[in-house]
Amino acid sequence: MSLEQTERAPHPLLAGVVRRYCGYDHDAVGPTRRREVAQDEVTIILSLGPLLRVGGPDHPEQRYGSFVAALKDTYAITEHDGRLSGIEVDLSPLGAHMLFGVAMHELSSKLVLPLDDVLGVEARELVERLAEAARWDLRFAMLDRFINERVQRARRPSPDVDWAWRRLRATGGLLPVGELTRELGCSRRHLISRFREQVGPAPKTAARLVRFQRTVRLLERNDGGRFAEIAQRCGYYDQAHMNREFRDLAGVAPGEFVARLLPDGFGVAAD
């Protein structure tokens, strides 16, 4: 088995838009299945190799090349037959809104969406150029230019949504939506409408995903001996509440999630 993975931060001009690039070239013996848990970021997969099979609880398994996965309160199972090559781009939801120029709830309504459906011919041309590049650093620089050009032409996020999203992230998803609306001086309906357009889900669901991802990061650094402490720290009523959230958003209980973590940041085994 050969697993090559190269990460790089984006150009400083893209701070707050792109969190990271990750190029990968995996060559395994036989099928490989991974569990993709619910995220508080938008992920683009730029396929440079064979198609990837993607399915979820309410989404029949299908084959995809390049695709986008927006914020959604569910999980997915991915599978490939051995070799897989591509680039993962992790974006903030507001950065993705600027990049794609569409209402984000249209993307969040799907488990994944082919990138061609969002960017059209530009997506195919970008992937072709990435495949022709000889090194990861050249590919990452190409992505910097492509994303920056689109973002510079885009409408900026609404100040109220930008502020509310930052507040949710800063509080680990624990700030009640009612408190957000009071601090902003707006109605709940107004905030929900703006979030659906520029983030994807409503603020309550977005906060749930932020809280869940904070829990995931803590569990990834824990051997399973502090589950009750982590549940309390992340704002769950008790460990049973955290367990229910994990079954909804990861498809497994926290203990099983930790047991299936792959080494060196290669994800979570599905089986």
Buried (B, 14 or more C-beta within 10 A) or exposed (E): EEBEBBBBEBBEEBEBBBBBBBBBBBEBEEEBEBBBBBBBBBBBBBBBBBBBBBBBEEBEEBEBBBBBBBBBBBBBBBBBEEEBBBBBBBBBBBBBBBBBEBBBBBBBEBBBBBBBBBBEEEBBEBBEBBBEBEEBEEBBBBBBEBBBEBBEEBEEBBEBBBBBBEBBBEBBBBBEBEEBBEEBEBEBEEBBBBBBBBBBBBBBBBBBBBBBBBBBEBBEEBEEEBBEEBBBEBBBEEBEEBBEBBBBBBBBBBEBBBEBBEEEEBBBEBE
